[in-house]
Every structure is written in C-alpha cells, then in structure tokens.
Amino acid sequence: METGSYIDGEWIHPKSNRLVRNVNPADPDDVIAEFPAATADDVERAIVAAQRAFRSWKNTPGPERGRVLWRAADLARQRADEIARTLTREEGKILKEAKGEVLKGISLLEFYAGEGFRVHGKTLPSEARDTFTYTIRRPLGVVGLIAPWNFPWAIPVWKSAPALAAGNCVIFKPAELTPATAALLTEIYQEAGCPPGVFNMVVGPGSVVGEAIVHSPVIRAVSFTGSNEIGGALYAKAALRGAKVTCEMGGKNAVIVMPDADLDKAAVAIHGGAFGSTGQRCTATSRVIAHPEVKNPLLDRLVLAAKKIKVGSGLDESIDMGPAVDEKQWNTNFNYIKIGQDEGARLILGGKRPEHLGKGYFVEPTIFDNVDP
C-alpha cells in the first residue's frame, strides 16, 4: 500500500518536518505507517494539476466518466476484505462494521457510475416564437473534499464519486488519523482509469491543507464533514469568495420513548445507535428521553445489553465494540464522563478503562441516568 500524498498521478513524500504517524488505536505500538505531512505548497501543486486535467476531463463524455467509477466499484469489491481490515486497524471499528462500510461505498460507486448517463438538462417553454430555451449542466471545475476519520471509506466515496461523474477534478483531504484507507481509495481510482490530475489526495493537518483548500480562489466548491466549530468557520471563509459549500457537522441525537413503545425494540435500536462504531458518529444515539412510565424498565434493558458488550480489537471477529480512535479522543471521552459526574448525573454503568486490554484506547460501555437537559 502506498503512503504519502498523490498528486498529478504520482505518489509523493512532501518536503515537510511534520510526520503523519498512523497508529492502531487498539494497540498503539502497532504503527501502520509514518510519512511527511503535505504543505500548502503541495496543495497548490495539486490544484495546478487539477486545473490542467480539468480541460480534458470536463469534455470526457458522462458515460465514459461513469465507467471509470464502475471499474472502481469492481476493483473495490475484489479488495473488500483488504479495505475492511485496513479500516479496522487504523480507525478501530469492528470488522463487521468495517465490512458494512466498504459495501456501502461500493454501492455508492455503482450508483454514481450510473449518474454518468443521467447528467440531464432541460428544455423549457419559451415566450418567444423564434426562441428555443434549454439548460445544460456543466461541471464546476476543481473541488475540495474534506473527509472525517469515522467513516474513512464511505464518506470519501460519497463525496468524490458524484464530483467525478459530473466532470469535476478533485483535491481530497482525508483525516490524518485514517490515511491508509484513503490511500486504498486513491489506488483504486488510479487503477480504474482516472487520468493524472483528476483525483488528487493531499494528507496533512486541517490548519494547513484544509485552510489552503478553503482559501484557494481556484476551488469552486468545498464539501466538509466534521465538527460544528470547524465547519461553521469554513463555511464563512469559503462563502466570502463565492464558493459553494456543503457541510455535514456534529449531532446530539435523542431517542424519545413514549409509553406505548415496544421497549424491547426500542432498547435494541438505542443500543445499536449508542455503542455501534464505539459511538463515534454524528448519528450516534447519545441521549434517551424516556416517559416516566417506561424509563426504569427501558433502563434495565439498556444496562443488561451494555453489560454483554465485549470490548477489544476490532480485528477479532468476536468483539462487539472497538477503541476510541486515538489518545486525544480517548481523553475527551473520560473528560466528558467526569463532567457528567461533576454535574450530578448518576453513573449507572462503565466510565472506566478496561485494564485487561493493555495500551489500547478503550472505554467501558457507559450509561448515565438523571441527566439534566
């Protein structure tokens, strides 16, 4: 597997003093790769390459662009186990979840391959007898895609496949915590026939690479998935220069359980939403608002299910929940547990590190009760 950044059809190791250190969160002694981080100059180099490639890619027929994605879907299917194991090793989610994410990405590639045949325009009725009115769709140009670490395969596919099908050229910034999965996607696009400069991957910190993408006058659209704080600031900066922006940011989702609910089904849904992906997703079920009539029996069901969760390395197929993605996130989890206790919420279950699991960034399944709004 390649490491570094991919610019204009070539893998490069930027001239940088800052290292990207890719570590297995279930075993921090397992270092997957180390390589220099990209710089703002590398982003500029990628943008120049993308501009050059755009002149040809925009005129490539939509069905032909779609076939590149179809070949990518076939290649991804052949490498599905490799992608899933890489994803689990660097991000931490259990292998079952990783395989599901890989299949989701393959489905997306197939769907957007078909979109190459459906880049439709419109004919419109005209008020004038001698005027024919119609619209056609044109690609924007060079677009910047900034992806998170919690879905390091599906979200980059979700962003890049429609951009490529529509005839845009891509500057892709993956999360620094998950560059290996991103590199596999890049290899697949390369092998599927993406011409040099059409898809570029630049691995580096958001403060450098992300800022260079957001401020570049060449980049016509930015798609961002991440925190509310960063997304809000990014939106304002890019909008100032008239760029199109889409942001998918954090959530704090609540399940409301009413007296007529099927408590067994509710408990299963809440449990999967809360502890699936180690709770590390914007769609996680982080709050339960239960009617007083059903709160206690629902809580009993949730505690019983959480006690059965087996925590450990996601590469072990008997495991139910993996680690936090890195030491910083791990410490954040414990900080919030302490905040909950300090604010008077009652810790019902968990809240500690499972000592028998060694150096990994694991947290016990944790449930609070009597939580203030």
Stockholm file with secondary structure:
# STOCKHOLM 1.0

chainA/1-373         METGSYIDGEWIHPKSNRLVRNVNPADPDDVIAEFPAATADDVERAIVAAQRAFRSWKNTPGPERGRVLWRAADLARQRADEIARTLTREEGKILKEAKGEVLKGISLLEFYAGEGFRVHGKTLPSEARDTFTYTIRRPLGVVGLIAPWNFPWAIPVWKSAPALAAGNCVIFKPAELTPATAALLTEIYQEAGCPPGVFNMVVGPGSVVGEAIVHSPVIRAVSFTGSNEIGGALYAKAALRGAKVTCEMGGKNAVIVMPDADLDKAAVAIHGGAFGSTGQRCTATSRVIAHPEVKNPLLDRLVLAAKKIKVGSGLDESIDMGPAVDEKQWNTNFNYIKIGQDEGARLILGGKRPEHLGKGYFVEPTIFDNVDP
#=GR chainA/1-373 SS CCCSEEETTEEECCSCSCEEEEEETTEEEEEEEEEECCCHHHHHHHHHHHHHHHHHHTTSCHHHHHHHHHHHHHHHHHTHHHHHHHHHHHHCCCHHHHHHHHHHHHHHHHHHHHHTTCCCCEEECCSSTTCCEEECCCCCSEEEEECCSSSTTHHHHHHHHHHHHTTCEEEEECCTTCHHHHHHHHHHHHHHTCCTTTEEECCSCIIIIIHHHHHCTTEEEEEEESCHHHHHHHHHHHHHTTCEEEEECCCCEEEEECTTSCHHHHHHHHHHHHHGGGGCSTTCEEEEEECTTTHHHHHHHHHHHHHTCCBSCTTSTTCSBCCCSSHHHHHHHHHHHHHHHHTTCEEEECCSCCGGGTTSCCCCCCEEESCCC
#=GC SS_cons         CCCSEEETTEEECCSCSCEEEEEETTEEEEEEEEEECCCHHHHHHHHHHHHHHHHHHTTSCHHHHHHHHHHHHHHHHHTHHHHHHHHHHHHCCCHHHHHHHHHHHHHHHHHHHHHTTCCCCEEECCSSTTCCEEECCCCCSEEEEECCSSSTTHHHHHHHHHHHHTTCEEEEECCTTCHHHHHHHHHHHHHHTCCTTTEEECCSCIIIIIHHHHHCTTEEEEEEESCHHHHHHHHHHHHHTTCEEEEECCCCEEEEECTTSCHHHHHHHHHHHHHGGGGCSTTCEEEEEECTTTHHHHHHHHHHHHHTCCBSCTTSTTCSBCCCSSHHHHHHHHHHHHHHHHTTCEEEECCSCCGGGTTSCCCCCCEEESCCC
//
